[in-house]
Amino acid sequence: MLRVEKATLGKFGEPELASLIDLRGWQSVLPDALEDQQLLLVSDQLRDLLAGQGWDTARGPGSAALPISLLLLSKAGAKRSGEGLDVAMDTLHQVMTLLSVTVDREIVNRMLHRQDGCIGAELMQGLRLLVQNVSEPFESRCPA
């Protein structure tokens, strides 16, 4: 009943992502701003990345999921180092996990015709909190 053939969805890689951002700005990559096909493809790409599967070059020139994760991380206030972001791999994994859950939530909302608030704004707030907690050292209130 709830099936989609991935082959019919087209592609959503780095070139399509760059075009989207050029046309509509960085907010166009938030889950609630993506088109249905793009949303499904990002969900699939995030699942592959979180499962540790590499990108299959037969699928086209790069996944959009990793660049989206890095872009949203930078917009959430991650520290920059030179030309890139200064982010630990576990932080990037947490960002991709939060993004994956949010993307899947948006898919379900669309399928059930639900309006559960502003998913993009909630995602950015969660990413800001994540970045803030990573940049501030943890201090235990319990004496050692």
C-alpha positions in Angstrom: 0.0 0.0 0.0 2.7 2.5 1.0 5.2 1.8 -1.7 7.3 4.0 -3.9 9.7 2.8 -6.6 13.0 4.7 -6.0 13.7 4.5 -9.7 10.7 6.8 -10.4 11.9 9.5 -8.0 14.7 10.8 -10.1 17.9 12.2 -8.6 18.7 14.5 -5.8 22.5 14.9 -5.6 25.0 17.7 -5.2 24.1 19.4 -8.6 20.4 19.5 -7.9 21.1 20.7 -4.3 23.3 23.5 -5.6 20.6 24.6 -8.1 17.9 24.5 -5.4 20.0 26.7 -3.0 20.9 29.1 -5.8 17.2 29.6 -6.7 15.5 29.6 -3.3 18.2 30.1 -0.6 19.5 27.7 2.1 16.0 27.5 3.8 14.9 25.5 0.7 16.7 22.5 2.1 14.7 22.3 5.3 12.4 19.2 5.3 9.2 21.1 5.1 10.4 23.1 2.1 11.6 20.1 0.0 9.4 18.6 -2.7 8.0 15.1 -2.0 10.5 13.3 -4.3 13.5 15.3 -2.8 12.3 14.5 0.7 12.0 10.7 0.0 15.5 10.7 -1.6 17.1 12.6 1.3 15.5 10.1 3.7 17.0 7.2 1.7 20.4 8.9 1.5 20.4 9.6 5.3 19.6 6.0 6.0 22.5 4.9 3.9 24.9 7.3 5.6 23.7 6.4 9.1 24.1 2.7 8.2 27.7 3.2 7.1 27.0 2.5 3.5 29.1 4.4 1.0 27.7 6.4 -1.9 27.2 4.2 -5.0 28.6 6.2 -8.0 26.0 4.5 -10.2 23.4 6.6 -8.4 24.9 9.9 -9.7 27.3 12.6 -8.6 27.0 12.5 -4.8 24.4 12.4 -2.2 22.5 15.6 -1.1 22.1 14.4 2.5 25.7 15.1 3.7 25.9 18.6 2.2 22.5 19.4 3.6 23.6 18.2 7.0 26.8 20.3 6.9 24.9 23.4 5.6 22.3 23.2 8.4 25.1 22.6 10.9 26.8 25.8 9.8 23.6 27.7 9.9 23.0 26.5 13.4 26.3 28.1 14.5 28.9 25.4 14.3 32.5 26.7 14.6 34.4 27.3 11.5 38.0 26.3 11.0 39.7 27.7 7.9 37.4 27.0 5.0 35.4 24.2 6.7 33.6 23.4 9.9 35.2 22.2 13.0 32.9 19.4 13.9 33.5 16.0 15.5 32.2 12.9 13.7 29.9 12.0 16.6 28.4 15.5 16.3 27.9 15.1 12.6 26.3 11.7 13.3 23.9 13.3 15.8 23.0 16.0 13.3 22.3 13.4 10.6 20.2 11.4 13.0 18.1 14.5 14.0 17.7 15.4 10.3 16.7 11.8 9.5 14.0 11.7 12.2 12.8 15.1 11.1 12.7 14.2 7.4 10.8 10.9 8.2 8.4 12.9 10.4 7.7 15.3 7.5 7.0 12.3 5.2 4.5 10.9 7.6 2.9 14.3 8.2 2.4 14.6 4.4 1.0 11.1 4.1 -1.5 11.7 6.9 -2.3 15.3 5.9 -1.2 16.5 9.3 0.1 20.0 10.2 2.4 19.5 13.3 3.8 23.0 13.4 6.9 24.4 11.7 9.2 21.4 11.3 12.0 23.4 9.8 12.1 25.9 12.6 12.0 23.1 15.2 14.9 21.3 13.4 17.0 24.5 13.4 16.3 25.0 17.1 17.3 21.4 17.9 20.5 21.9 15.8 21.3 25.1 17.6 20.9 23.4 21.0 23.1 20.5 19.8 25.9 22.9 18.6 25.6 24.9 21.8 25.9 21.8 24.0 28.9 20.5 22.0 30.7 23.8 22.2 30.2 24.2 26.0 32.2 21.7 28.1 30.1 19.5 30.4 30.4 20.3 34.0 29.2 17.8 36.5 27.6 19.2 39.7 28.5 16.0 41.5 31.9 16.0 43.3 34.2 13.3 42.1 
